[in-house]
Amino acid sequence: MDGMANASAQQQMVNSDQNQAQTVGTQMQADNQKQQMRRWQIMQDSQTKKFEIQQDVTVNKAKTGDKMFSKWDQYIRS
């Protein structure tokens, strides 16, 4: 009988260890997913900022060209 009780206790410990390992694995997966989502958000924010900067540069170039043309036009007309 002592052997059965000992085996049962060992089986309970094994089950407990497996449950703990599964819990740790689940937590690691959740943390990994959270990190992936954060990286995705950072990438989206970076791409948005790059696009906004490119738009600003394009508009600025066009305005600069218009200013130069206006000054040249004024010079010719004066």
C-alpha positions as CSV (number, residue, x, y, z in Angstrom):
1,M,0.0,0.0,0.0
2,D,2.9,2.3,0.8
3,G,4.1,1.9,-2.8
4,M,0.8,2.9,-4.3
5,A,0.6,6.0,-2.1
6,N,4.1,6.9,-3.1
7,A,3.4,6.4,-6.8
8,S,0.2,8.5,-6.4
9,A,2.1,11.3,-4.7
10,Q,4.8,11.2,-7.4
11,Q,2.1,11.3,-10.1
12,Q,0.5,14.3,-8.5
13,M,3.9,16.1,-8.4
14,V,4.5,15.3,-12.1
15,N,1.0,16.6,-12.9
16,S,1.6,19.7,-10.9
17,D,5.0,20.3,-12.6
18,Q,3.3,19.8,-16.0
19,N,0.6,22.3,-15.2
20,Q,3.2,24.8,-14.0
21,A,5.2,24.3,-17.2
22,Q,2.1,24.8,-19.3
23,T,1.2,28.0,-17.4
24,V,4.7,29.3,-17.9
25,G,4.6,28.4,-21.6
26,T,1.2,30.2,-22.0
27,Q,2.6,33.3,-20.2
28,M,5.6,33.3,-22.5
29,Q,3.4,33.0,-25.6
30,A,1.2,35.9,-24.3
31,D,4.3,38.0,-23.7
32,N,5.7,37.2,-27.1
33,Q,2.4,38.2,-28.8
34,K,2.3,41.4,-26.8
35,Q,5.9,42.2,-27.9
36,Q,5.0,41.5,-31.5
37,M,2.0,43.8,-31.4
38,R,4.2,46.5,-29.9
39,R,6.8,46.1,-32.7
40,W,4.0,46.2,-35.2
41,Q,2.6,49.4,-33.7
42,I,6.1,51.0,-33.7
43,M,6.6,50.0,-37.3
44,Q,3.2,51.5,-38.3
45,D,4.0,54.7,-36.4
46,S,7.4,54.9,-38.1
47,Q,6.0,54.4,-41.6
48,T,3.3,57.1,-40.9
49,K,6.0,59.5,-39.8
50,K,8.2,58.8,-42.8
51,F,5.2,59.4,-45.1
52,E,4.4,62.7,-43.4
53,I,8.0,63.8,-43.7
54,Q,8.1,62.9,-47.4
55,Q,4.9,64.8,-48.0
56,D,6.3,67.9,-46.2
57,V,9.5,67.8,-48.3
58,T,7.5,67.5,-51.5
59,V,5.3,70.4,-50.6
60,N,8.3,72.5,-49.5
61,K,10.1,71.8,-52.8
62,A,7.1,72.9,-54.8
63,K,6.7,76.1,-52.7
64,T,10.4,76.8,-53.1
65,G,10.1,76.4,-56.8
66,D,7.1,78.7,-56.9
67,K,8.9,81.4,-54.9
68,M,12.0,81.2,-57.2
69,F,9.7,81.5,-60.3
70,S,7.9,84.5,-58.8
71,K,11.2,86.3,-58.0
72,W,12.5,85.6,-61.5
73,D,9.2,86.8,-63.0
74,Q,9.4,90.0,-60.8
75,Y,13.0,90.6,-61.9
76,I,12.1,90.2,-65.6
77,R,9.1,92.4,-65.3
78,S,10.9,95.2,-63.5
